[in-house]
Amino acid sequence: MNSLILISHSKGEAFNQFFLVKHKRSLILQLLNSKNKSILQQPMETTYLDFLVRSWETRDRADAFHLIRDILVEYGLICDPFGADRDVYDVEIHYQKKGGEFWVVERQGEIVGTAAYYPIERGNNAVEIRKMYILPAARKQGLGKFLLQELEVKIIARGFDEIWIETASVLKEAVKMYENNGYLPTTGVETQRCDRVYKKVIKEGSSATDYVTNLTDVISIPVAPSGDVDC
């Protein structure tokens, strides 16, 4: 995928930032409107600031798991390698074979974040966003919001109708981010360490093109702290 990197945040670069935001929207729209729909199955690879967001590879197995384990400990939550977190070790089974995706975020060759989704049985033609985790050093730069929007673009482009997310109240930043982005509380928590579940219904007749067109500039410019983790 074509990608853009924004480096400067100075006021003097305001025009350049505006241009790059519009240009990135244009690039995404070209991809989504392409007659070659196989592009939706291509590996993820894009950039945000100095972060590289790419598809998970087998060499990431241990690093991704350890990142998630450490962040759970940070928030006083329990890692469950034989239950809720088994999917991080078995990405091929839980994501790739089920038609989902698992992404990692790199900075200078180090994995600093993860994000994923896969189709689920509950709901109506639904997916669940999972494993949204970002290390402390990579937070408060808009990366969480960027990842959420990238996930939503892909999910909508693939024709799903609902997006579900489970999280925990202790993850206050994540809860705020989801609620500010159209996710509504619902019932049916399935993960033991979580106590909240949210659902976002994609409007009937909407498309990824509509979604991208209406994106705010935060897609490329970090303007506020973002949520960093879920269950």
C-alpha positions, 0 to 999 in steps of 0.5 A, a space after each residue: 500500500 502507498 504510505 506517507 510519513 509526517 515528520 514535522 508538527 510545526 505551524 509552518 508545516 500546516 499547509 504541507 500537512 493538509 496536502 498530505 492528509 488529502 493525498 492519503 485519502 485519495 490514495 486509499 480511495 483509489 485502492 478501494 475503488 480499484 476493479 482488482 478487489 484482490 488488493 484487499 487480500 494483500 499484506 498490510 503495510 503502511 506508515 504513520 509518523 515513524 511507525 511501520 504498520 505491517 502484517 504479522 509474520 511468523 518471526 513476530 510470534 514471541 515478540 507480539 505475545 510478550 508485548 501483550 503480556 507486559 501491557 496486561 501486567 501494566 494494567 493489572 490484568 491477567 494474561 491467559 496464554 491457554 485461553 483469551 491470548 492463545 490467538 497471539 501464538 496461533 495467528 495462522 489458525 485464529 486470524 489468517 485461516 478465518 479471514 481475519 488479519 493481525 498487524 504489528 507496529 514497528 519503530 526502528 525494528 522493534 515491535 511497539 504495538 499490535 492490532 487485529 480483527 477476525 469474523 465472529 458468529 455473534 451479531 450480523 455479518 460481524 467482526 471483532 477488533 482484538 489485540 489493540 495494544 501499544 507500548 507506553 513509549 509509543 502512546 499519546 501520538 495518535 497511533 491508537 486512533 490511526 490503527 482503529 481507522 485503518 482497521 475500520 477502512 479494511 473491515 468496511 471495504 470487505 463488506 462487514 456490517 458490524 464491529 464488536 470490541 471487548 475491553 476493560 474499564 481500567 483501560 480508560 483511554 481505550 474506552 474513551 476512544 471507542 465511545 468517541 468513535 461511534 461504538 455503543 455499549 451492548 451486552 455479551 462479554 465473553 472474555 473473563 478479564 473484560 467487563 465492557 463490550 461495544 458494537 458499531 453498526 455500519 450504516 446501511 448503504 455506506 461504503 469504505 469510500 464514504 468512510 474515508 471521505 469523512 475521515 478527520 485529519 487525525 488519520 495523518 496528524 496526531 492531535 490528541 492522546 488516543 486509546 491504546 489497549 483492549 482485551 
